[in-house]
Amino acid sequence: MKSLTESFFVKSYETDLKGNLKLFSLMNIVQEMAGKHADLLGFGYEDLIRDNTAWVLSRLKMKILRLPRWREEISAETWHKGGDSLFWYRDFVVCDRYNHEMILATSSWVTIDTLTRRLKRRALVEKDYKGIEERDAIAERAEKILLPPDMEFVRKREVLFSDLDINGHTNNAKYIEWALDTIPFGILSGAAPREMSVNFNTESRFGDNINFYSSFSSGRVVVEGKRDGNSIFTVQLIF
């Protein structure tokens, strides 16, 4: 199966105060579908964990044409695009019930050794290129986010039990939630973002203290989370 498509109804608890699907909820959909499709292709969680290997999302770039609304029926499709010496690539498209595109996304993944937490650059071996779909939702790769020079400290947050996932570290979608909670209400309650980019730079774990820094300029917001001076994640929103 070169791609996986699933249908969803947008639930009330997945929406924001305007009735739009939260970016946090969208991130959960993306992650779940990536895992399901990897299972079908033979390199999912259960296949890799036997060799102490796990997928880690490294970068994501998303173009938002329109956010899904509460009670709206949507479909999401994902496919595997192969890889290079470092990253494995996976794209996503979210459409409405009439098959009009709403969200386009591309993502870059790495595999790590779950014992050493280090990269395993060629962990999939003979399954590397099984099920490749040679098409792009977004042609360019998810980029490294360049920080503006005016990043300022905003607040601090401790990693709590509810932030953790099955791998024992902070769930990727939580970083989106944390970043949005750092942005002033007036910005988020206005126009919806047209683009979102995320860099997942290193993992965080229970009890870690994360310092948040942000920059707000015309049409662009950047939020970075750091622990002991080291970057944990960066989120960029374009309005």
N, C-alpha and C positions, 0 to 999 in steps of 0.2 A: 504494500500500500504506500504509494509515493507521497500521498498527502492525507491528512485527517481533517474532516469537517464535522463540526458539532453545532447544534442549535441550542440557544439559551433564551429564557425570558428574564428580563432585567427585574430583579426583586427590589423591594423598597429599601432593605438594609444594605443594598449595594449602591445606593444613590446618594447624592449630596443634597444640599438645601434647595437646589434648583431642579431636582428630579433627574439630573444627569448621572450616568454611570460614573462612579468615582474612578480616578486613575489607579488607586489602590486595588479596587475590585477588578479592573481591567488587567492589572498586573497578575493577579491571582489566576485569572482565566488563561493568560498567556503561559504561565508556568505549568499549570495543570495539563494543558494540551501538549506542551512540549514533552512532558513526562510520558503521557499516554502514547504519543506517536513514537517516541524512542523505544517504548516497550514493544510496540508492534514491529519495529524494525530490528529488534534483537539486541539493542544496546541501551535498555532502560535501567532503572535503579537496581532491580534484582539481578540483572545480568552483570552489571559492573561491580556491585558491592562484594561479590564473591572474590574479586581480585583486589579488594580494598581500594576501589576506584569510585568516584562520584562526579557527576556533572556539576559545574558551577557556572552560573550566568555571569559574564564579564562586562558586556556592553549591550545597550539597547537604544535603538532610535525609532521613534514613532511619529508618524504624520497623522494628525487628527483632522479629518474633513468635517466630521460631525460626531458628537458624543451620543451614544445610545441613551434613550429615555426610559424612565420607569414604565414597566409593563410592556415594553417593546420586545418583539421577537427579533433576535439577531442570529447570524451564523458566523462562526469563526473557522478559518482554515489555516493549517500550518504545514510546512514541508521543510525537509532537510536538504541543505545545499552543498554538503561536503565540507572540506576544510583545507587548511594549509599546515605549515609547520607549528602553528600555535593555536589558532582558533578553529572552531567548528561553527558553521553558519546555519541559521534557521530563520525563516520569514513567516509572517502572519498577515492575514487579511480578515477584517471584520466587515460584514455586509448587513444591510437591513433585509426585511422579508422580500423585497423586490430585487434583491441582488445588487443594490447600489452600494458602492464602496463607502465605508465610514472611517475606517482606521487601517493604516498600512504600517507595518513594522518589520524591522530586521534586527537580528540579535547575533551576538558572538559569544560562544561558550568555550570553556576549557574543561579538561578533566584533571582531577587532583588525586593524590594518594591520601586516603582518609586517615592513615596513621601518621604520616609525616606532614600532611597538609601542604605538600609541595606539588607543583605541576607534573603531570604525566603527559608529555606532549604527543606521544603516539600510542595511547592506551588501547585504542579500539582494534588495532592490527587488521585482521582479515575482514572485519565488518566496517572498515572505514567508510567505504563508498557505497554501501548497500542502500538502495532506495532514494538516490539523489534525484531531485526535481530541479531541472536547470531553467528556472525562471526567478524573477525578482519581484517582490512587493515594493522594495526600495532598492534601486540599483547600487547606490553608494553604501559602503560599510558604516556601521555605527562607529562614530569617531571618538577619539579621546577629547574630553571637554577641556578647553583652555580656560583657566580661571582669570577673571578680570582683576586688575590691580587693587580695586577698592573693596575687597572682601572684609567684612567686619563681624566680630563675635556677636552672636545673638543670645544663645542660651546653652544650657547643659542638660543632658538626659542620661539616665542610667538604663542599661539593657536589662529588661525584666523577663520573667518566666514566659509571659504571654507573647513575647517577641520571637521566641525560638521556634525552629522547625525541626524536622526529623533528623537533620544532620547535626543538630546541637548548636547551630549558630543562628544569628538573626535572619529571619526570612526576608528575602529580597523585597517583597512587596512592602514590608515595614519601612524600608528606607524611603519609599515614595511617600508614605503617610507622614513620616517624620519631617521630610522636606516641606511638604505642603503645610504642616502645622507651624513651620518657621516663617512662612510668607504672610505678610499683612493681609487681614481680612478684606480690605478694600480692593486688593489686586485680584484675589481669588473669586470674590463675589461679582466681579465685572465680566469681561469677555473670557470665554473658554480658551485654553492654550491651543495653538495650532501645531506645535511640535513639542515633544518631550524626548530628551536624551538622558541616559543614566550610565554612569561608570561605576561598577562594583569593584572596588580596588583591593580590598582585603576583608576578611570576615571579622565580625565582632561576636562576643559571647556574653553569657550571663554575668552581670556585675560590672561590665565595662562602662566607663563614663565617656560619653560622646559629646564633644563640643561642636556646636553648629555655627557656621559662618555663612554669610549671604551677601549678595550684591543685587541691587535693583537698578536697572537702567531702562531706557525707553524700549518697551517691547521684549525685554529679556530679564529673566530671573535665574540666578545661579545659587545653589545651596550646596555646601560641602560639610560632611561630618568627619571629624578627626578625633583620634584617640592618641594621647601622648605625642601629639605633633604629627602623626602619620595619618594620611587620608584613608578613610574607610569607604566613602562613597561620594559621588558628585551627581547632582541632578540639575539639568538645565531645562527651563521652560521658555518657549517663544510664543508671545501673544500677538 
